[in-house]
Amino acid sequence: MEATKSLKDFMANGTDYSVGQLAKAVGVSRQHLSAVINGKEPLTFRLARDISREMGIDLAVIYERDATE
């Protein structure tokens, strides 16, 4: 599953976490999380779940698709 535009937007505009801080909190490398956010690596359900729990956001936010896609 690919990281969605909404996850990338949320990381850019909706959080005080840096990619490195979030990566550490969910137990992955900064490089891996960056690749997921940029669509170069697949987003696993487990990673999406861990991100949603850590950030206190609904899992659906991570999977929302832009209506034009």
Sine and cosine of phi, psi and omega as CSV:
sin_phi,cos_phi,sin_psi,cos_psi,sin_omega,cos_omega
0.00,0.00,0.71,-0.71,-0.03,-1.00
-1.00,0.06,0.50,-0.87,0.14,-0.99
-0.90,0.43,0.62,-0.79,-0.06,-1.00
-1.00,-0.04,0.30,-0.95,0.06,-1.00
-0.85,0.53,-0.58,0.81,-0.03,-1.00
-0.91,0.41,-0.57,0.82,0.06,-1.00
-0.92,0.40,-0.70,0.72,0.02,-1.00
-0.88,0.47,-0.70,0.71,0.04,-1.00
-0.89,0.45,-0.67,0.74,-0.01,-1.00
-0.89,0.46,-0.67,0.74,0.02,-1.00
-0.91,0.42,-0.57,0.82,-0.03,-1.00
-0.98,0.20,-0.55,0.84,-0.18,-0.98
-0.80,-0.60,-0.28,0.96,-0.18,-0.98
-0.91,-0.42,0.24,0.97,-0.07,-1.00
-0.53,-0.85,0.41,-0.91,0.10,-1.00
-1.00,-0.06,-0.05,1.00,0.03,-1.00
-0.96,0.29,0.64,-0.77,0.25,-0.97
-1.00,0.05,0.26,-0.97,0.05,-1.00
-0.86,0.51,-0.67,0.75,0.01,-1.00
-0.89,0.45,-0.66,0.75,0.02,-1.00
-0.91,0.42,-0.70,0.71,0.00,-1.00
-0.92,0.39,-0.67,0.74,0.02,-1.00
-0.84,0.54,-0.73,0.69,0.01,-1.00
-0.88,0.47,-0.67,0.74,-0.03,-1.00
-0.91,0.42,-0.53,0.84,-0.03,-1.00
-0.98,-0.19,0.01,1.00,0.14,-0.99
0.99,0.12,0.51,0.86,0.09,-1.00
-0.79,-0.62,0.22,-0.98,0.02,-1.00
-0.97,0.23,0.40,-0.92,0.06,-1.00
-0.87,0.49,-0.64,0.77,-0.01,-1.00
-0.89,0.46,-0.67,0.74,0.00,-1.00
-0.91,0.41,-0.73,0.68,-0.02,-1.00
-0.89,0.45,-0.65,0.76,0.04,-1.00
-0.87,0.49,-0.67,0.74,0.03,-1.00
-0.90,0.44,-0.62,0.78,0.04,-1.00
-0.91,0.42,-0.73,0.68,-0.02,-1.00
-0.88,0.48,-0.58,0.82,-0.03,-1.00
-1.00,0.00,0.13,0.99,0.09,-1.00
0.98,0.22,0.27,0.96,-0.01,-1.00
-1.00,-0.03,-0.29,0.96,0.07,-1.00
-0.76,-0.65,0.50,-0.87,0.00,-1.00
-0.95,0.31,0.53,-0.85,0.09,-1.00
-1.00,-0.03,0.90,-0.44,0.04,-1.00
-0.99,0.12,0.38,-0.92,0.05,-1.00
-0.87,0.50,-0.67,0.75,-0.03,-1.00
-0.87,0.50,-0.70,0.71,0.02,-1.00
-0.91,0.41,-0.67,0.74,0.03,-1.00
-0.87,0.49,-0.68,0.73,0.02,-1.00
-0.89,0.46,-0.71,0.71,-0.01,-1.00
-0.90,0.43,-0.63,0.77,0.04,-1.00
-0.90,0.44,-0.72,0.69,-0.04,-1.00
-0.89,0.45,-0.64,0.77,0.02,-1.00
-0.92,0.39,-0.72,0.69,-0.04,-1.00
-0.90,0.43,-0.64,0.77,-0.07,-1.00
-1.00,0.02,-0.16,0.99,0.00,-1.00
0.93,0.36,0.57,0.82,0.03,-1.00
-0.89,-0.46,0.39,-0.92,0.03,-1.00
-0.93,0.38,0.64,-0.77,0.02,-1.00
-0.83,0.56,-0.54,0.84,-0.01,-1.00
-0.88,0.48,-0.49,0.87,0.02,-1.00
-0.86,0.51,-0.62,0.79,-0.03,-1.00
-0.94,0.34,-0.52,0.86,-0.08,-1.00
-0.99,-0.16,-0.06,1.00,-0.01,-1.00
-0.88,0.47,0.63,-0.78,0.03,-1.00
-0.94,-0.33,0.58,-0.81,0.10,-1.00
-0.90,0.44,0.66,-0.75,-0.07,-1.00
-0.87,0.49,-0.37,0.93,-0.03,-1.00
-1.00,0.07,-0.13,0.99,-0.03,-1.00
-0.99,0.13,0.00,0.00,0.00,0.00
